[in-house]
Amino acid sequence: MTDQHRLVNDWARQWSSDPAGLAAHYAETATVTQPGTTAVSGSTRAGATLTGRDAITDDTARLAIAVPDRRVDLLRLVDAGRTVVAEWMFTGRSVEDLVTMATLGLTWWELDDDGRIADELRLVDWSARRIADAASRPDLAAAAGATRSHGWYRDFTDRLFEVVGPYPELARSSLYRSSATRTRLVERAPRTTTGDGATGTGAGHDDAPASPLPTAPAAVAGDGSLLAIRFDPDGSGLRDAVVVLELDESDRIVDERSYHGTWWPEQG
């Protein structure tokens, strides 16, 4: 287990126990940004940015009051050294709920020289929670195969963006496996489609408006078969989004999970 894996696992464990212990994983001047989404009642407000350990401790302590039985379970990790991207599930029963609820989230971390979190982008929408059961926890494939260089992941992303905007059908046929799944999370009710465009069970709205595709990603992070792509606010309408792609052995995309809206123009 790498230091990054230990950090993420302990970070997840501390969510359900000690606010000060959670904050200790952050640098003294760390920032946590949760843009444009709905946080748990009593905790970070949508669009808020926390700065420093004291603010992080205070926010987590208020969350402990709002959701006493809170828990974070790590689902998947992209370990790219100083950049770490984690997908996770938050469960708990807030004062507004009759039963334990669950919602999915993602964090994009930049670590400092001491291995602490210097900057965090947190994407989670508590308003999209559902009753916690077996169906609420997705079965995500872990990173597999050898990790390529950062340049390889960046070049793959650049090739994808050369065709995905102007030629989406070409991108689907050449870069995606025909059975690839696409799941949109956070900003709306989760929606899953397969390579043929069919919408999965329990999905969101078919009439969701398209989000303009950014001209280029802000950052990429790769770990074996996984590639995370981050988009920062750029006036395109897609704010602080992260897409996690899973590649097969021939480097075709088999799974796409986008947090904070959709990154692919809707067809039809």
VOSEZA-578412 format. One line per field, with one value per residue (C-alpha): residue number from 1; y, z, x. Coordinates in steps of 0.2 Angstrom, whole numbers, plus 5000, padded with zeros to 4 digits. Each point is the difference from the previous one (the first is absolute). Layout:
BEGIN
num	c(NUM|...)
north	c(Y|...)
up	c(Z|...)
east	c(X|...)
***
This chain:
BEGIN
num	c(1|2|3|4|5|6|7|8|9|10|11|12|13|14|15|16|17|18|19|20|21|22|23|24|25|26|27|28|29|30|31|32|33|34|35|36|37|38|39|40|41|42|43|44|45|46|47|48|49|50|51|52|53|54|55|56|57|58|59|60|61|62|63|64|65|66|67|68|69|70|71|72|73|74|75|76|77|78|79|80|81|82|83|84|85|86|87|88|89|90|91|92|93|94|95|96|97|98|99|100|101|102|103|104|105|106|107|108|109|110|111|112|113|114|115|116|117|118|119|120|121|122|123|124|125|126|127|128|129|130|131|132|133|134|135|136|137|138|139|140|141|142|143|144|145|146|147|148|149|150|151|152|153|154|155|156|157|158|159|160|161|162|163|164|165|166|167|168|169|170|171|172|173|174|175|176|177|178|179|180|181|182|183|184|185|186|187|188|189|190|191|192|193|194|195|196|197|198|199|200|201|202|203|204|205|206|207|208|209|210|211|212|213|214|215|216|217|218|219|220|221|222|223|224|225|226|227|228|229|230|231|232|233|234|235|236|237|238|239|240|241|242|243|244|245|246|247|248|249|250|251|252|253|254|255|256|257|258|259|260|261|262|263|264|265|266|267|268)
north	c(5000|5017|5015|5008|4984|5001|5019|4997|4985|5010|5015|4990|4992|5017|5006|4989|5004|5015|5017|5005|4984|5003|5017|4994|4993|5017|5013|5015|5011|4987|5005|4989|5006|4993|5010|5001|4984|4997|4995|4991|5011|5009|4998|5008|5011|4998|5011|5002|4999|4994|5007|4993|4985|5010|5003|4982|4994|5011|4995|4982|5002|5008|4986|4988|5008|5000|4982|4991|4983|5006|4988|5002|4984|5001|4993|5003|5010|5008|5001|5012|5004|5018|5000|4988|4998|4990|4994|4996|4997|5010|4992|5006|5006|5019|5008|5001|4982|4985|4987|4999|5008|4999|5012|4998|5013|5004|5009|5006|5003|5009|4995|5010|4994|4992|4990|5010|5007|5018|5002|4990|5001|4991|4995|4993|5004|4995|5005|4985|4988|4983|4987|4990|4983|4987|5010|5016|4994|4999|4986|5010|4992|5004|5007|4985|4998|5011|5018|5010|5017|5016|5005|4984|5004|5018|4995|4988|5014|5012|4987|4997|5019|5001|4990|5000|5017|5002|4981|4992|4985|4997|5001|4987|4988|5002|5003|4992|4982|4997|4994|5014|5008|5018|5006|5018|5004|5014|5015|4990|4983|4987|4994|4985|4997|4986|5001|4999|5015|4990|5007|4989|4995|5014|5013|5019|5010|4996|5019|5006|5015|4998|5009|5009|4990|5009|5003|4991|4992|5009|4984|4982|4986|4982|4983|4984|4998|5016|5017|5015|5017|5016|5015|5017|5014|5007|5009|4984|4996|4985|5005|4990|4983|4984|4985|4983|4989|4981|4993|4983|4990|5008|5018|5002|5008|4987|5011|5019|5008|5018|5010|5017|4999|4992|5004|4992|5009|4992|4992|5002)
up	c(5000|4995|5011|4990|5003|5018|5000|4991|5011|5016|4994|4996|5018|5009|4992|5012|5015|5004|4991|5006|4994|4983|4999|5005|4982|4993|4999|5012|4986|4990|4990|4997|4986|4998|4985|4994|5009|5015|5016|5015|5010|5014|4991|4985|4990|4981|4992|5017|5002|5016|5004|5013|5012|5013|4987|4994|5018|5003|4985|5003|5018|4994|4988|5015|5008|4984|4996|5016|4992|4984|4991|4985|4990|4987|4983|4988|5000|4987|5007|4989|5013|5006|4992|5008|4994|5011|4996|5016|5008|5014|5011|5015|5007|5002|5010|4984|4997|5007|4994|4995|4984|4988|4986|4989|5000|4994|5006|4990|5011|4997|5013|5008|5003|5016|4993|5007|4990|4994|4989|4998|4988|5008|4988|5010|4999|5016|4992|4988|5014|5000|5012|5004|4994|4989|4984|5007|5000|4982|4996|4993|4992|5009|4990|4990|4990|4999|5003|4985|5000|5004|4982|4993|5010|4994|4982|5001|5007|4986|4987|5008|5000|4981|4995|5014|4997|4981|4997|5014|4990|4994|5018|5006|4986|5001|5018|5010|5001|4993|5017|5009|5014|5005|5017|5004|5019|5012|4992|4995|5004|4995|4982|4992|4981|4990|4984|4990|5009|5011|5017|5015|5013|5013|4989|5000|4986|4982|4996|5009|4991|4992|5009|4988|4998|5007|4987|5011|5017|5014|5007|4998|5012|4994|5010|4989|4991|5008|4994|5009|4991|5009|4993|5009|4997|4983|4995|4991|5012|5007|5017|5009|4993|5001|4988|5004|4986|5000|4986|4993|4995|4983|5007|4996|5012|5009|5013|5003|5016|5000|5016|5000|4984|4983|4989|4984|4989|5000|4984|4993)
east	c(5000|5007|5000|4986|4989|5004|4996|4983|4995|5004|4991|4984|5001|5002|4984|4990|5010|5011|4999|5017|5007|4993|5007|5017|5001|5000|5014|4998|4995|4990|4985|4984|4988|4983|4993|4982|4993|4990|5009|4993|4988|5010|5017|5009|4988|5000|5014|5009|5019|5008|5018|5011|4998|4990|4986|5001|4998|4986|4991|5002|4994|4984|4998|5001|4986|4989|5004|5006|5002|5009|5012|5011|5005|5013|4994|5015|5017|5010|5018|5010|5013|4997|4983|4987|4982|4988|4983|4990|4983|4993|4986|4991|4983|4998|4987|4990|5000|4990|5012|5019|5004|5014|5008|5015|5014|5018|5015|5015|5015|5016|5013|5014|5018|4995|4986|4986|4986|5003|4985|4984|4986|4985|4985|4985|4982|4990|4984|5002|5001|4990|4996|5016|4999|5010|4995|5006|5018|5008|5012|5015|5015|5017|5015|5008|5015|5016|4999|5006|5009|4990|5004|4991|4984|5001|5003|4985|4989|5006|4995|4983|4997|5005|4985|4987|4994|4999|4998|4991|4994|5018|5006|4987|5005|5019|5004|4985|4996|4982|4994|5008|4989|4999|4994|4996|5001|4998|4991|4985|4992|5013|4997|5009|5000|5008|5009|4984|4993|4988|4996|5003|4988|4997|5008|4996|4993|5001|4997|5015|5007|5018|5014|5012|5016|5016|5013|5013|5001|5009|5009|5002|5004|5004|5002|5001|4983|4992|5001|4993|4997|4996|4991|5002|4988|5003|4983|4995|4986|5009|5007|5012|4996|5010|4998|5007|5003|5004|5011|5001|5015|4999|4998|4982|4988|4989|4993|4997|4995|4997|4998|4991|4990|5003|5016|4993|4988|4983|4995|4983)
***
